[in-house]
Amino acid sequence: MFKNFMRIAGIAQAALGVLGTASGGVSQAIGANQTGGIFNLVSGAALGFLGLKGTPAAQNVGVPAISGLNGLVGVLGILGLKSVAGIPLNEGLISNLINIGISAWGFLATFMKKSK
């Protein structure tokens, strides 16, 4: 589940970021601005890289960190914060729920991971 999370969520979030950044229509539909699209692109690329090429040590640190950032961005967006330190956040409910969902899935995958 841990590796599947990184691969599937990474690819899905990166694709969402590309669509949100490149296509104004998709960006409007999910309530993301260009900065939110870039966050999703970078976050998804990092998860995908960890799932495909990351070492176990990097995965153990990277997945909770990226999941935490996704959760933070999603919660701050739902609470109505439009920007943090001048950096715009997602404004739409759907994009914030996607970030929270990826966060929850990442933490679940981390804690359910089998120890070797």
N, CA, C and O atoms as a GROMACS GRO file, in nm:
protein
  464
    1MET      N    1   0.082  -0.119   0.000
    1MET     CA    2   0.000   0.000   0.000
    1MET      C    3   0.087   0.126   0.000
    1MET      O    4   0.051   0.227  -0.060
    2PHE      N    5   0.202   0.118   0.068
    2PHE     CA    6   0.290   0.234   0.081
    2PHE      C    7   0.345   0.274  -0.056
    2PHE      O    8   0.336   0.390  -0.096
    3LYS      N    9   0.402   0.177  -0.128
    3LYS     CA   10   0.456   0.206  -0.262
    3LYS      C   11   0.344   0.244  -0.358
    3LYS      O   12   0.360   0.335  -0.440
    4ASN      N   13   0.231   0.175  -0.350
    4ASN     CA   14   0.119   0.209  -0.437
    4ASN      C   15   0.072   0.351  -0.412
    4ASN      O   16   0.039   0.423  -0.507
    5PHE      N   17   0.068   0.393  -0.285
    5PHE     CA   18   0.030   0.531  -0.255
    5PHE      C   19   0.121   0.628  -0.327
    5PHE      O   20   0.074   0.720  -0.394
    6MET      N   21   0.252   0.608  -0.313
    6MET     CA   22   0.346   0.702  -0.373
    6MET      C   23   0.331   0.707  -0.524
    6MET      O   24   0.333   0.814  -0.584
    7ARG      N   25   0.316   0.592  -0.584
    7ARG     CA   26   0.306   0.588  -0.731
    7ARG      C   27   0.173   0.646  -0.779
    7ARG      O   28   0.172   0.735  -0.865
    8ILE      N   29   0.064   0.599  -0.726
    8ILE     CA   30  -0.068   0.641  -0.774
    8ILE      C   31  -0.096   0.786  -0.736
    8ILE      O   32  -0.133   0.866  -0.822
    9ALA      N   33  -0.079   0.821  -0.609
    9ALA     CA   34  -0.106   0.958  -0.566
    9ALA      C   35  -0.010   1.056  -0.632
    9ALA      O   36  -0.048   1.167  -0.668
   10GLY      N   37   0.116   1.015  -0.648
   10GLY     CA   38   0.213   1.102  -0.711
   10GLY      C   39   0.177   1.134  -0.855
   10GLY      O   40   0.180   1.250  -0.896
   11ILE      N   41   0.144   1.032  -0.930
   11ILE     CA   42   0.107   1.052  -1.070
   11ILE      C   43  -0.023   1.132  -1.081
   11ILE      O   44  -0.034   1.223  -1.162
   12ALA      N   45  -0.121   1.097  -0.998
   12ALA     CA   46  -0.250   1.166  -1.003
   12ALA      C   47  -0.236   1.314  -0.964
   12ALA      O   48  -0.292   1.402  -1.029
   13GLN      N   49  -0.160   1.340  -0.857
   13GLN     CA   50  -0.146   1.479  -0.813
   13GLN      C   51  -0.062   1.559  -0.912
   13GLN      O   52  -0.090   1.676  -0.935
   14ALA      N   53   0.040   1.498  -0.970
   14ALA     CA   54   0.120   1.569  -1.071
   14ALA      C   55   0.036   1.600  -1.193
   14ALA      O   56   0.045   1.709  -1.249
   15ALA      N   57  -0.047   1.504  -1.235
   15ALA     CA   58  -0.135   1.528  -1.350
   15ALA      C   59  -0.234   1.640  -1.320
   15ALA      O   60  -0.261   1.724  -1.405
   16LEU      N   61  -0.288   1.639  -1.199
   16LEU     CA   62  -0.379   1.745  -1.158
   16LEU      C   63  -0.308   1.880  -1.160
   16LEU      O   64  -0.365   1.981  -1.202
   17GLY      N   65  -0.184   1.882  -1.114
   17GLY     CA   66  -0.106   2.005  -1.116
   17GLY      C   67  -0.079   2.055  -1.257
   17GLY      O   68  -0.088   2.175  -1.283
   18VAL      N   69  -0.047   1.964  -1.348
   18VAL     CA   70  -0.023   2.003  -1.487
   18VAL      C   71  -0.151   2.058  -1.548
   18VAL      O   72  -0.149   2.163  -1.612
   19LEU      N   73  -0.262   1.989  -1.527
   19LEU     CA   74  -0.389   2.036  -1.582
   19LEU      C   75  -0.431   2.169  -1.521
   19LEU      O   76  -0.479   2.258  -1.591
   20GLY      N   77  -0.412   2.183  -1.391
   20GLY     CA   78  -0.450   2.306  -1.323
   20GLY      C   79  -0.365   2.424  -1.364
   20GLY      O   80  -0.414   2.537  -1.370
   21THR      N   81  -0.239   2.398  -1.392
   21THR     CA   82  -0.148   2.505  -1.432
   21THR      C   83  -0.164   2.540  -1.579
   21THR      O   84  -0.163   2.657  -1.616
   22ALA      N   85  -0.180   2.438  -1.663
   22ALA     CA   86  -0.184   2.461  -1.807
   22ALA      C   87  -0.322   2.499  -1.860
   22ALA      O   88  -0.333   2.569  -1.960
   23SER      N   89  -0.426   2.454  -1.793
   23SER     CA   90  -0.561   2.475  -1.844
   23SER      C   91  -0.642   2.561  -1.748
   23SER      O   92  -0.669   2.520  -1.634
   24GLY      N   93  -0.680   2.676  -1.793
   24GLY     CA   94  -0.762   2.765  -1.711
   24GLY      C   95  -0.895   2.704  -1.674
   24GLY      O   96  -0.946   2.726  -1.564
   25GLY      N   97  -0.954   2.626  -1.766
   25GLY     CA   98  -1.084   2.564  -1.741
   25GLY      C   99  -1.077   2.462  -1.627
   25GLY      O  100  -1.165   2.460  -1.541
   26VAL      N  101  -0.975   2.379  -1.628
   26VAL     CA  102  -0.959   2.280  -1.521
   26VAL      C  103  -0.931   2.351  -1.390
   26VAL      O  104  -0.985   2.315  -1.285
   27SER      N  105  -0.846   2.451  -1.397
   27SER     CA  106  -0.811   2.528  -1.278
   27SER      C  107  -0.935   2.590  -1.214
   27SER      O  108  -0.951   2.585  -1.092
   28GLN      N  109  -1.022   2.647  -1.295
   28GLN     CA  110  -1.146   2.705  -1.244
   28GLN      C  111  -1.240   2.598  -1.190
   28GLN      O  112  -1.306   2.620  -1.088
   29ALA      N  113  -1.247   2.485  -1.256
   29ALA     CA  114  -1.340   2.380  -1.216
   29ALA      C  115  -1.308   2.325  -1.077
   29ALA      O  116  -1.398   2.294  -1.000
   30ILE      N  117  -1.179   2.313  -1.044
   30ILE     CA  118  -1.142   2.259  -0.914
   30ILE      C  119  -1.109   2.368  -0.814
   30ILE      O  120  -1.082   2.339  -0.697
   31GLY      N  121  -1.111   2.493  -0.856
   31GLY     CA  122  -1.088   2.604  -0.764
   31GLY      C  123  -0.942   2.625  -0.730
   31GLY      O  124  -0.910   2.677  -0.623
   32ALA      N  125  -0.853   2.585  -0.820
   32ALA     CA  126  -0.710   2.604  -0.796
   32ALA      C  127  -0.662   2.725  -0.875
   32ALA      O  128  -0.711   2.752  -0.985
   33ASN      N  129  -0.567   2.795  -0.820
   33ASN     CA  130  -0.503   2.901  -0.897
   33ASN      C  131  -0.371   2.845  -0.948
   33ASN      O  132  -0.340   2.728  -0.925
   34GLN      N  133  -0.294   2.925  -1.018
   34GLN     CA  134  -0.172   2.874  -1.077
   34GLN      C  135  -0.074   2.826  -0.970
   34GLN      O  136  -0.007   2.724  -0.988
   35THR      N  137  -0.066   2.897  -0.860
   35THR     CA  138   0.023   2.854  -0.752
   35THR      C  139  -0.021   2.720  -0.694
   35THR      O  140   0.062   2.635  -0.664
   36GLY      N  141  -0.152   2.701  -0.679
   36GLY     CA  142  -0.203   2.573  -0.631
   36GLY      C  143  -0.170   2.461  -0.727
   36GLY      O  144  -0.138   2.350  -0.686
   37GLY      N  145  -0.178   2.490  -0.856
   37GLY     CA  146  -0.141   2.391  -0.957
   37GLY      C  147   0.006   2.356  -0.950
   37GLY      O  148   0.043   2.239  -0.965
   38ILE      N  149   0.089   2.456  -0.927
   38ILE     CA  150   0.232   2.431  -0.914
   38ILE      C  151   0.261   2.349  -0.789
   38ILE      O  152   0.345   2.258  -0.792
   39PHE      N  153   0.192   2.379  -0.678
   39PHE     CA  154   0.209   2.299  -0.555
   39PHE      C  155   0.174   2.153  -0.583
   39PHE      O  156   0.249   2.063  -0.545
   40ASN      N  157   0.060   2.129  -0.650
   40ASN     CA  158   0.019   1.992  -0.680
   40ASN      C  159   0.118   1.924  -0.773
   40ASN      O  160   0.147   1.806  -0.758
   41LEU      N  161   0.170   1.998  -0.869
   41LEU     CA  162   0.269   1.942  -0.962
   41LEU      C  163   0.396   1.900  -0.888
   41LEU      O  164   0.445   1.789  -0.906
   42VAL      N  165   0.449   1.989  -0.806
   42VAL     CA  166   0.572   1.960  -0.732
   42VAL      C  167   0.550   1.848  -0.630
   42VAL      O  168   0.632   1.757  -0.618
   43SER      N  169   0.440   1.855  -0.556
   43SER     CA  170   0.409   1.753  -0.457
   43SER      C  171   0.391   1.616  -0.523
   43SER      O  172   0.443   1.516  -0.474
   44GLY      N  173   0.318   1.612  -0.633
   44GLY     CA  174   0.298   1.487  -0.705
   44GLY      C  175   0.427   1.431  -0.763
   44GLY      O  176   0.451   1.310  -0.758
   45ALA      N  177   0.510   1.520  -0.818
   45ALA     CA  178   0.638   1.475  -0.872
   45ALA      C  179   0.727   1.418  -0.762
   45ALA      O  180   0.795   1.317  -0.784
   46ALA      N  181   0.726   1.480  -0.646
   46ALA     CA  182   0.807   1.430  -0.534
   46ALA      C  183   0.757   1.293  -0.489
   46ALA      O  184   0.837   1.203  -0.465
   47LEU      N  185   0.624   1.278  -0.476
   47LEU     CA  186   0.569   1.147  -0.437
   47LEU      C  187   0.600   1.041  -0.542
   47LEU      O  188   0.640   0.929  -0.508
   48GLY      N  189   0.583   1.076  -0.668
   48GLY     CA  190   0.612   0.981  -0.776
   48GLY      C  191   0.758   0.939  -0.776
   48GLY      O  192   0.789   0.821  -0.794
   49PHE      N  193   0.847   1.035  -0.757
   49PHE     CA  194   0.990   1.004  -0.752
   49PHE      C  195   1.021   0.911  -0.635
   49PHE      O  196   1.094   0.813  -0.650
   50LEU      N  197   0.965   0.942  -0.519
   50LEU     CA  198   0.988   0.856  -0.402
   50LEU      C  199   0.938   0.714  -0.429
   50LEU      O  200   1.003   0.617  -0.389
   51GLY      N  201   0.824   0.702  -0.496
   51GLY     CA  202   0.768   0.570  -0.523
   51GLY      C  203   0.846   0.491  -0.626
   51GLY      O  204   0.850   0.368  -0.620
   52LEU      N  205   0.908   0.560  -0.721
   52LEU     CA  206   0.978   0.491  -0.828
   52LEU      C  207   1.127   0.476  -0.802
   52LEU      O  208   1.185   0.372  -0.835
   53LYS      N  209   1.190   0.576  -0.744
   53LYS     CA  210   1.335   0.574  -0.730
   53LYS      C  211   1.386   0.599  -0.589
   53LYS      O  212   1.505   0.586  -0.563
   54GLY      N  213   1.297   0.636  -0.497
   54GLY     CA  214   1.340   0.674  -0.363
   54GLY      C  215   1.389   0.558  -0.280
   54GLY      O  216   1.342   0.445  -0.293
   55THR      N  217   1.484   0.587  -0.194
   55THR     CA  218   1.534   0.485  -0.101
   55THR      C  219   1.432   0.468   0.012
   55THR      O  220   1.351   0.558   0.037
   56PRO      N  221   1.434   0.356   0.080
   56PRO     CA  222   1.340   0.338   0.192
   56PRO      C  223   1.352   0.448   0.298
   56PRO      O  224   1.251   0.491   0.354
   57ALA      N  225   1.473   0.493   0.326
   57ALA     CA  226   1.490   0.599   0.426
   57ALA      C  227   1.426   0.729   0.378
   57ALA      O  228   1.360   0.798   0.455
   58ALA      N  229   1.444   0.761   0.250
   58ALA     CA  230   1.383   0.882   0.195
   58ALA      C  231   1.231   0.871   0.193
   58ALA      O  232   1.161   0.969   0.218
   59GLN      N  233   1.181   0.753   0.164
   59GLN     CA  234   1.036   0.731   0.163
   59GLN      C  235   0.978   0.747   0.303
   59GLN      O  236   0.871   0.807   0.319
   60ASN      N  237   1.047   0.695   0.404
   60ASN     CA  238   0.997   0.703   0.542
   60ASN      C  239   0.990   0.846   0.592
   60ASN      O  240   0.907   0.878   0.677
   61VAL      N  241   1.075   0.934   0.542
   61VAL     CA  242   1.073   1.074   0.581
   61VAL      C  243   0.986   1.156   0.485
   61VAL      O  244   0.910   1.242   0.528
   62GLY      N  245   0.999   1.129   0.357
   62GLY     CA  246   0.934   1.211   0.254
   62GLY      C  247   0.782   1.199   0.252
   62GLY      O  248   0.713   1.300   0.239
   63VAL      N  249   0.730   1.079   0.265
   63VAL     CA  250   0.585   1.060   0.256
   63VAL      C  251   0.510   1.132   0.369
   63VAL      O  252   0.413   1.203   0.341
   64PRO      N  253   0.552   1.116   0.495
   64PRO     CA  254   0.481   1.192   0.599
   64PRO      C  255   0.497   1.344   0.582
   64PRO      O  256   0.404   1.419   0.610
   65ALA      N  257   0.615   1.389   0.538
   65ALA     CA  258   0.636   1.533   0.519
   65ALA      C  259   0.546   1.588   0.409
   65ALA      O  260   0.483   1.692   0.427
   66ILE      N  261   0.540   1.520   0.296
   66ILE     CA  262   0.456   1.565   0.185
   66ILE      C  263   0.309   1.553   0.222
   66ILE      O  264   0.228   1.639   0.186
   67SER      N  265   0.273   1.446   0.292
   67SER     CA  266   0.135   1.430   0.337
   67SER      C  267   0.095   1.543   0.432
   67SER      O  268  -0.015   1.597   0.424
   68GLY      N  269   0.185   1.577   0.523
   68GLY     CA  270   0.159   1.686   0.616
   68GLY      C  271   0.140   1.820   0.545
   68GLY      O  272   0.051   1.897   0.579
   69LEU      N  273   0.224   1.847   0.445
   69LEU     CA  274   0.210   1.971   0.368
   69LEU      C  275   0.078   1.975   0.292
   69LEU      O  276   0.011   2.078   0.288
   70ASN      N  277   0.041   1.862   0.233
   70ASN     CA  278  -0.088   1.856   0.163
   70ASN      C  279  -0.203   1.882   0.258
   70ASN      O  280  -0.296   1.956   0.225
   71GLY      N  281  -0.198   1.822   0.376
   71GLY     CA  282  -0.303   1.843   0.475
   71GLY      C  283  -0.308   1.988   0.520
   71GLY      O  284  -0.417   2.045   0.532
   72LEU      N  285  -0.193   2.047   0.544
   72LEU     CA  286  -0.187   2.186   0.588
   72LEU      C  287  -0.245   2.279   0.482
   72LEU      O  288  -0.325   2.368   0.513
   73VAL      N  289  -0.205   2.260   0.357
   73VAL     CA  290  -0.257   2.343   0.248
   73VAL      C  291  -0.408   2.327   0.236
   73VAL      O  292  -0.480   2.425   0.218
   74GLY      N  293  -0.457   2.203   0.246
   74GLY     CA  294  -0.600   2.179   0.236
   74GLY      C  295  -0.679   2.241   0.350
   74GLY      O  296  -0.782   2.304   0.327
   75VAL      N  297  -0.632   2.224   0.472
   75VAL     CA  298  -0.703   2.279   0.589
   75VAL      C  299  -0.701   2.432   0.587
   75VAL      O  300  -0.803   2.495   0.612
   76LEU      N  301  -0.586   2.491   0.557
   76LEU     CA  302  -0.579   2.637   0.551
   76LEU      C  303  -0.672   2.692   0.444
   76LEU      O  304  -0.736   2.795   0.463
   77GLY      N  305  -0.679   2.622   0.330
   77GLY     CA  306  -0.770   2.666   0.224
   77GLY      C  307  -0.915   2.656   0.265
   77GLY      O  308  -0.994   2.746   0.236
   78ILE      N  309  -0.953   2.548   0.332
   78ILE     CA  310  -1.091   2.532   0.378
   78ILE      C  311  -1.126   2.636   0.484
   78ILE      O  312  -1.239   2.683   0.490
   79LEU      N  313  -1.028   2.672   0.566
   79LEU     CA  314  -1.051   2.774   0.669
   79LEU      C  315  -1.060   2.915   0.611
   79LEU      O  316  -1.090   3.010   0.683
   80GLY      N  317  -1.035   2.928   0.482
   80GLY     CA  318  -1.053   3.057   0.416
   80GLY      C  319  -0.928   3.139   0.398
   80GLY      O  320  -0.937   3.253   0.350
   81LEU      N  321  -0.812   3.088   0.434
   81LEU     CA  322  -0.690   3.162   0.410
   81LEU      C  323  -0.662   3.165   0.260
   81LEU      O  324  -0.657   3.061   0.196
   82LYS      N  325  -0.644   3.282   0.208
   82LYS     CA  326  -0.620   3.297   0.064
   82LYS      C  327  -0.472   3.292   0.030
   82LYS      O  328  -0.434   3.258  -0.082
   83SER      N  329  -0.386   3.326   0.128
   83SER     CA  330  -0.242   3.321   0.103
   83SER      C  331  -0.168   3.310   0.235
   83SER      O  332  -0.219   3.345   0.341
   84VAL      N  333  -0.046   3.260   0.226
   84VAL     CA  334   0.044   3.252   0.340
   84VAL      C  335   0.176   3.314   0.295
   84VAL      O  336   0.238   3.268   0.199
   85ALA      N  337   0.217   3.418   0.365
   85ALA     CA  338   0.341   3.490   0.332
   85ALA      C  339   0.342   3.535   0.186
   85ALA      O  340   0.446   3.533   0.120
   86GLY      N  341   0.227   3.576   0.138
   86GLY     CA  342   0.216   3.625   0.001
   86GLY      C  343   0.203   3.518  -0.106
   86GLY      O  344   0.191   3.549  -0.224
   87ILE      N  345   0.205   3.391  -0.065
   87ILE     CA  346   0.191   3.280  -0.161
   87ILE      C  347   0.045   3.237  -0.162
   87ILE      O  348  -0.007   3.193  -0.060
   88PRO      N  349  -0.022   3.250  -0.278
   88PRO     CA  350  -0.164   3.215  -0.284
   88PRO      C  351  -0.188   3.065  -0.262
   88PRO      O  352  -0.111   2.981  -0.309
   89LEU      N  353  -0.294   3.034  -0.192
   89LEU     CA  354  -0.336   2.895  -0.172
   89LEU      C  355  -0.455   2.864  -0.261
   89LEU      O  356  -0.514   2.954  -0.320
   90ASN      N  357  -0.489   2.736  -0.272
   90ASN     CA  358  -0.610   2.697  -0.344
   90ASN      C  359  -0.730   2.762  -0.278
   90ASN      O  360  -0.736   2.774  -0.156
   91GLU      N  361  -0.825   2.805  -0.360
   91GLU     CA  362  -0.943   2.870  -0.304
   91GLU      C  363  -1.068   2.784  -0.314
   91GLU      O  364  -1.168   2.814  -0.248
   92GLY      N  365  -1.065   2.681  -0.394
   92GLY     CA  366  -1.184   2.599  -0.414
   92GLY      C  367  -1.193   2.481  -0.320
   92GLY      O  368  -1.091   2.426  -0.279
   93LEU      N  369  -1.313   2.444  -0.285
   93LEU     CA  370  -1.337   2.333  -0.194
   93LEU      C  371  -1.282   2.202  -0.251
   93LEU      O  372  -1.222   2.123  -0.178
   94ILE      N  373  -1.303   2.179  -0.380
   94ILE     CA  374  -1.261   2.052  -0.440
   94ILE      C  375  -1.110   2.034  -0.431
   94ILE      O  376  -1.062   1.928  -0.392
   95SER      N  377  -1.035   2.138  -0.468
   95SER     CA  378  -0.888   2.125  -0.464
   95SER      C  379  -0.838   2.107  -0.322
   95SER      O  380  -0.742   2.033  -0.299
   96ASN      N  381  -0.902   2.173  -0.226
   96ASN     CA  382  -0.861   2.157  -0.087
   96ASN      C  383  -0.895   2.017  -0.036
   96ASN      O  384  -0.818   1.959   0.040
   97LEU      N  385  -1.009   1.964  -0.076
   97LEU     CA  386  -1.045   1.827  -0.036
   97LEU      C  387  -0.951   1.725  -0.099
   97LEU      O  388  -0.920   1.624  -0.037
   98ILE      N  389  -0.905   1.752  -0.221
   98ILE     CA  390  -0.807   1.663  -0.284
   98ILE      C  391  -0.679   1.662  -0.203
   98ILE      O  392  -0.622   1.555  -0.177
   99ASN      N  393  -0.632   1.780  -0.162
   99ASN     CA  394  -0.510   1.788  -0.080
   99ASN      C  395  -0.528   1.715   0.053
   99ASN      O  396  -0.437   1.645   0.097
  100ILE      N  397  -0.642   1.731   0.117
  100ILE     CA  398  -0.667   1.663   0.244
  100ILE      C  399  -0.677   1.512   0.223
  100ILE      O  400  -0.628   1.435   0.305
  101GLY      N  401  -0.741   1.471   0.114
  101GLY     CA  402  -0.751   1.328   0.084
  101GLY      C  403  -0.615   1.264   0.060
  101GLY      O  404  -0.590   1.153   0.109
  102ILE      N  405  -0.528   1.332  -0.013
  102ILE     CA  406  -0.394   1.279  -0.036
  102ILE      C  407  -0.318   1.272   0.096
  102ILE      O  408  -0.243   1.177   0.122
  103SER      N  409  -0.337   1.373   0.179
  103SER     CA  410  -0.272   1.374   0.311
  103SER      C  411  -0.318   1.255   0.395
  103SER      O  412  -0.235   1.183   0.451
  104ALA      N  413  -0.448   1.235   0.404
  104ALA     CA  414  -0.501   1.125   0.484
  104ALA      C  415  -0.454   0.990   0.432
  104ALA      O  416  -0.416   0.902   0.509
  105TRP      N  417  -0.456   0.974   0.299
  105TRP     CA  418  -0.412   0.849   0.238
  105TRP      C  419  -0.263   0.827   0.267
  105TRP      O  420  -0.221   0.715   0.295
  106GLY      N  421  -0.183   0.933   0.260
  106GLY     CA  422  -0.040   0.921   0.287
  106GLY      C  423  -0.011   0.880   0.429
  106GLY      O  424   0.074   0.794   0.453
  107PHE      N  425  -0.082   0.941   0.525
  107PHE     CA  426  -0.061   0.903   0.665
  107PHE      C  427  -0.110   0.761   0.691
  107PHE      O  428  -0.046   0.686   0.764
  108LEU      N  429  -0.222   0.723   0.632
  108LEU     CA  430  -0.274   0.587   0.646
  108LEU      C  431  -0.174   0.486   0.590
  108LEU      O  432  -0.146   0.384   0.654
  109ALA      N  433  -0.121   0.514   0.472
  109ALA     CA  434  -0.022   0.424   0.410
  109ALA      C  435   0.104   0.416   0.495
  109ALA      O  436   0.164   0.309   0.507
  110THR      N  437   0.145   0.527   0.554
  110THR     CA  438   0.264   0.530   0.638
  110THR      C  439   0.245   0.443   0.763
  110THR      O  440   0.331   0.362   0.797
  111PHE      N  441   0.133   0.462   0.830
  111PHE     CA  442   0.112   0.390   0.956
  111PHE      C  443   0.074   0.244   0.937
  111PHE      O  444   0.090   0.164   1.028
  112MET      N  445   0.024   0.210   0.820
  112MET     CA  446  -0.012   0.071   0.793
  112MET      C  447   0.102  -0.006   0.727
  112MET      O  448   0.090  -0.126   0.700
  113LYS      N  449   0.213   0.065   0.701
  113LYS     CA  450   0.327   0.001   0.634
  113LYS      C  451   0.382  -0.112   0.721
  113LYS      O  452   0.394  -0.098   0.843
  114LYS      N  453   0.415  -0.221   0.658
  114LYS     CA  454   0.470  -0.335   0.730
  114LYS      C  455   0.617  -0.312   0.758
  114LYS      O  456   0.693  -0.276   0.667
  115SER      N  457   0.658  -0.333   0.880
  115SER     CA  458   0.799  -0.321   0.917
  115SER      C  459   0.872  -0.447   0.873
  115SER      O  460   0.817  -0.557   0.873
  116LYS      N  461   0.997  -0.428   0.836
  116LYS     CA  462   1.076  -0.545   0.797
  116LYS      C  463   1.178  -0.575   0.901
  116LYS      O  464   1.255  -0.670   0.887
   0.00000   0.00000   0.00000
